[in-house]
Amino acid sequence: MASASLLGGAIEADDDSPTPTATSFPRGNIGDAPNTGPRRSEPVVLVPGTAAQAEAGIAGILKASSHPAALFTLYLFRSAAIAVYVLCGLFTDNYVLSITVVVVLLSLDFWNTRNVAGRTLVGLRYWNEVDDEGESAWVFESRDPSQPANPIDAKMFWIALYAYPLGWIALLIVSILKFNISFLPIVLLALVFNLSNVVGFSYADRDAQKRWASAAAGSNIFGGMGGLGGQLVGGLVRGSVGRFFR
């Protein structure tokens, strides 16, 4: 039959049928560079900043200070006085020796704060003078406002000036509650020394700000004057401000 001969032949594929190709999918490693080893994760910086800002503690403060020796001595004497008072009973039972060491440290701290630390760190100094008539008066000196203090020095000075009296007040309360009358005079002496510096430097700072404001007002009023007139006015203003550090 004619139909059988037609079906017996091989069926050839059409020339226009597309050749099947493998579908490409993206792989894990993008790019031509081979993955030769494990990837190293970069450290995450939560608070970015410079290396100087990252430094903290005593070393960083002393490094940023303009007068590290004066700043270190200020905290050394103040901390040593409290430490000896608190810990003297652990090392010796000699009451006279303990009292003597604490009094010496308090005296050194009082003198150093008033004459060295205050003048060097914040540019302030105070003392009391008695004139020929027997009347006493407080004298305050301040640094030229054109030479401002280091912010770190000023901040650490005022912290030490106000924080340590609070520590002595706490020790006074503890001595009263424990009925430790023998060491009570030492705590009172420490408060007298510390509070004297607090009052003195507070008034010195207030006096300096007033005089600087007066000097600034005078310079604004007579700012347009030049030549010899400006020099004379400037000399009068500087004379009204007071004496600066020698």
C-alpha positions as CSV (number, residue, x, y, z in Angstrom):
1,M,0.0,0.0,0.0
2,A,1.2,3.5,-0.7
3,S,0.6,4.6,2.9
4,A,2.9,2.0,4.3
5,S,5.8,3.0,2.2
6,L,5.4,6.6,3.3
7,L,5.4,5.8,7.0
8,G,8.4,3.4,6.7
9,G,10.8,6.2,5.8
10,A,12.9,8.0,8.4
11,I,11.6,11.3,9.6
12,E,14.2,14.1,9.2
13,A,14.2,17.1,11.5
14,D,13.3,20.4,10.1
15,D,16.3,22.7,9.4
16,D,14.6,25.7,11.1
17,S,14.2,24.1,14.5
18,P,16.4,25.9,17.2
19,T,19.2,23.9,18.8
20,P,18.6,23.5,22.5
21,T,21.2,25.4,24.7
22,A,22.0,25.2,28.4
23,T,20.4,28.0,30.4
24,S,23.1,30.0,32.3
25,F,22.4,31.1,35.9
26,P,24.4,33.6,38.0
27,R,26.9,32.0,40.2
28,G,28.0,33.0,43.7
29,N,31.3,34.6,42.7
30,I,30.7,37.5,40.4
31,G,33.7,38.4,38.2
32,D,36.5,36.6,36.7
33,A,38.8,36.6,39.8
34,P,39.0,33.2,41.4
35,N,38.1,32.9,45.1
36,T,41.5,31.7,46.4
37,G,40.7,32.1,50.1
38,P,38.2,33.2,52.8
39,R,37.3,36.9,52.7
40,R,38.5,39.1,55.6
41,S,35.8,41.2,57.1
42,E,36.7,44.8,57.7
43,P,36.4,46.1,61.3
44,V,33.2,48.1,62.0
45,V,33.9,51.5,63.5
46,L,30.9,52.5,65.6
47,V,32.2,56.0,66.6
48,P,34.6,57.4,64.0
49,G,37.2,59.8,65.0
50,T,40.9,60.6,64.9
51,A,43.5,58.8,67.0
52,A,43.9,61.8,69.3
53,Q,40.2,61.8,70.0
54,A,40.2,58.1,70.8
55,E,42.8,58.5,73.5
56,A,41.3,58.6,76.9
57,G,42.4,58.4,80.5
58,I,45.2,60.2,82.4
59,A,47.7,59.8,79.5
60,G,45.4,61.5,77.0
61,I,44.5,64.3,79.4
62,L,48.2,65.0,80.2
63,K,49.1,64.9,76.5
64,A,46.4,67.5,75.6
65,S,47.4,69.7,78.6
66,S,49.7,72.7,78.1
67,H,51.1,72.3,81.6
68,P,51.1,68.5,82.4
69,A,53.4,68.8,85.3
70,A,51.3,71.4,87.1
71,L,48.1,69.5,86.4
72,F,49.6,66.2,87.6
73,T,50.9,67.9,90.8
74,L,47.5,69.4,91.5
75,Y,45.8,66.1,91.5
76,L,48.7,64.3,93.2
77,F,48.6,66.5,96.4
78,R,44.8,66.5,96.6
79,S,44.5,62.7,96.1
80,A,47.4,61.9,98.4
81,A,45.8,63.8,101.3
82,I,42.5,61.9,101.0
83,A,44.3,58.6,100.4
84,V,46.5,59.0,103.5
85,Y,43.6,60.0,105.6
86,V,41.5,57.0,104.6
87,L,44.2,54.4,104.5
88,C,46.5,55.5,107.3
89,G,44.9,53.1,109.8
90,L,45.8,50.1,107.6
91,F,49.6,50.8,107.8
92,T,50.2,52.4,111.1
93,D,48.6,52.9,114.5
94,N,50.6,56.1,115.2
95,Y,48.0,58.8,115.4
96,V,50.6,61.7,115.5
97,L,52.4,60.4,112.4
98,S,49.1,60.1,110.4
99,I,48.0,63.6,111.4
100,T,51.4,65.1,110.5
101,V,51.5,63.5,107.1
102,V,47.9,64.7,106.3
103,V,48.5,68.2,107.5
104,V,51.7,68.5,105.4
105,L,49.9,67.2,102.3
106,L,47.0,69.7,102.9
107,S,49.5,72.6,103.3
108,L,51.3,71.6,100.1
109,D,48.1,71.4,98.2
110,F,46.8,74.7,99.5
111,W,50.0,76.5,98.5
112,N,50.4,74.7,95.2
113,T,46.8,75.4,94.2
114,R,46.9,79.1,95.0
115,N,50.3,80.0,93.8
116,V,51.2,77.5,91.0
117,A,48.2,75.6,89.6
118,G,45.8,78.5,89.5
119,R,48.4,80.8,87.9
120,T,49.6,78.3,85.4
121,L,46.4,76.4,84.4
122,V,43.8,79.2,84.4
123,G,45.8,82.4,84.8
124,L,44.3,83.4,88.1
125,R,45.9,84.3,91.5
126,Y,44.7,85.9,94.7
127,W,46.0,86.9,98.0
128,N,45.3,89.2,101.0
129,E,47.1,92.4,101.7
130,V,47.2,94.6,104.8
131,D,47.9,98.2,104.3
132,D,49.6,100.7,106.6
133,E,46.4,101.5,108.4
134,G,45.8,97.8,109.3
135,E,43.0,97.2,106.8
136,S,43.1,94.0,104.8
137,A,42.0,93.8,101.2
138,W,41.8,91.0,98.6
139,V,44.0,91.3,95.6
140,F,43.2,89.4,92.4
141,E,45.4,89.0,89.4
142,S,44.5,87.6,86.0
143,R,46.3,86.7,82.8
144,D,45.9,88.9,79.7
145,P,42.7,87.8,77.8
146,S,44.7,87.7,74.6
147,Q,46.4,84.5,76.1
148,P,43.4,82.2,76.9
149,A,43.9,79.1,79.0
150,N,44.0,75.6,77.5
151,P,40.5,74.2,77.7
152,I,41.7,70.9,79.1
153,D,43.7,72.7,81.8
154,A,40.8,75.0,82.7
155,K,38.3,72.2,82.9
156,M,40.5,69.9,85.0
157,F,41.4,72.7,87.3
158,W,37.8,73.7,88.1
159,I,36.8,70.0,88.5
160,A,39.6,69.5,91.1
161,L,38.7,72.7,92.8
162,Y,35.1,71.8,93.4
163,A,35.2,68.0,93.5
164,Y,37.6,67.4,96.3
165,P,35.8,69.6,98.9
166,L,32.8,67.3,98.2
167,G,34.9,64.3,99.1
168,W,36.0,65.9,102.4
169,I,32.4,66.8,103.2
170,A,31.5,63.1,102.7
171,L,34.4,62.1,105.0
172,L,33.1,64.7,107.6
173,I,29.7,63.1,107.5
174,V,31.2,59.6,107.9
175,S,33.3,60.8,110.9
176,I,30.3,62.2,112.6
177,L,28.2,59.1,112.0
178,K,30.9,56.8,113.3
179,F,31.7,59.1,116.3
180,N,35.3,59.3,115.1
181,I,36.1,62.5,117.0
182,S,39.9,62.1,117.0
183,F,40.1,62.7,113.2
184,L,37.4,65.4,113.0
185,P,39.8,68.4,113.3
186,I,41.8,67.1,110.3
187,V,38.7,67.0,108.2
188,L,37.7,70.5,109.3
189,L,41.2,71.8,108.5
190,A,41.0,70.2,105.0
191,L,37.6,71.9,104.4
192,V,39.0,75.2,105.5
193,F,41.9,74.9,103.0
194,N,39.8,73.6,100.1
195,L,36.9,76.0,100.6
196,S,39.3,79.0,100.9
197,N,40.7,78.2,97.4
198,V,37.1,77.7,96.1
199,V,36.1,81.2,97.3
200,G,39.3,82.9,96.3
201,F,39.4,81.6,92.8
202,S,35.7,82.1,92.3
203,Y,36.0,85.7,93.2
204,A,39.2,86.0,91.1
205,D,37.5,84.6,88.1
206,R,34.5,86.9,88.5
207,D,36.8,89.9,88.9
208,A,38.7,89.0,85.8
209,Q,35.6,88.7,83.7
210,K,34.4,92.1,84.9
211,R,37.7,93.8,84.1
212,W,37.9,92.1,80.7
213,A,34.4,93.3,79.9
214,S,35.4,96.8,80.9
215,A,38.5,96.6,78.8
216,A,36.5,95.3,75.8
217,A,33.9,98.1,76.2
218,G,36.7,100.7,76.4
219,S,38.4,99.3,73.3
220,N,35.1,99.5,71.3
221,I,34.4,103.1,72.3
222,F,37.8,104.3,71.5
223,G,38.5,101.8,68.7
224,G,38.4,104.5,66.0
225,M,41.2,106.5,67.6
226,G,44.7,106.0,66.2
227,G,48.2,107.2,66.6
228,L,49.2,108.7,69.9
229,G,45.6,109.1,71.1
230,G,44.9,105.4,70.7
231,Q,48.1,104.5,72.5
232,L,47.2,106.8,75.4
233,V,43.7,105.4,75.7
234,G,45.0,101.9,75.5
235,G,47.5,102.6,78.3
236,L,44.7,104.0,80.5
237,V,42.5,101.0,79.9
238,R,45.3,98.6,80.7
239,G,46.0,100.5,83.9
240,S,42.4,100.2,84.9
241,V,42.4,96.5,84.3
242,G,45.1,95.9,86.9
243,R,48.4,94.2,87.2
244,F,49.1,91.0,85.3
245,F,51.5,88.2,86.1
246,R,55.1,89.1,86.3
